[in-house]
Amino acid sequence: MRIIKCSTLRRFWQVHQESEASLRTWIGQTKAAQWMSFPDVRRTFPSADIAKVASGRTIVVFNIAHNRYRLIASVHYNRGIVFTLRILTHKEYDRDSWKDML
């Protein structure tokens, strides 16, 4: 898969250094993947989940660094692209306000 905006992840791990190793692993596994559907994502990341956002789109949520952070991405299976939309602390994620912004 091609990842759009790895720079977002790099900026995040510069502030939250304990997330760097997990995010680098996520990047490596995602780039090596050839997902055709959400069940394919689940085979790579068993804790991944899907959610609907205010725009009506479906996004994928990945647990990062033993569930301390949540990476929110839009996966375009037909194009082989993953757009990183947000990465949040677990506390920020629990507020649910991010769903209204997407």
Secondary structure, 3 states (H helix, E strand, C coil): CEEECHHHHHHHHHHCHHHHHHHHHHHHHHHHCCCCCHHHHHHHCCCCEEEECCCCCEEEEEEECCCCEEEEEEEECCCCEEEEEEEEEHHHHHCCCHHHHC
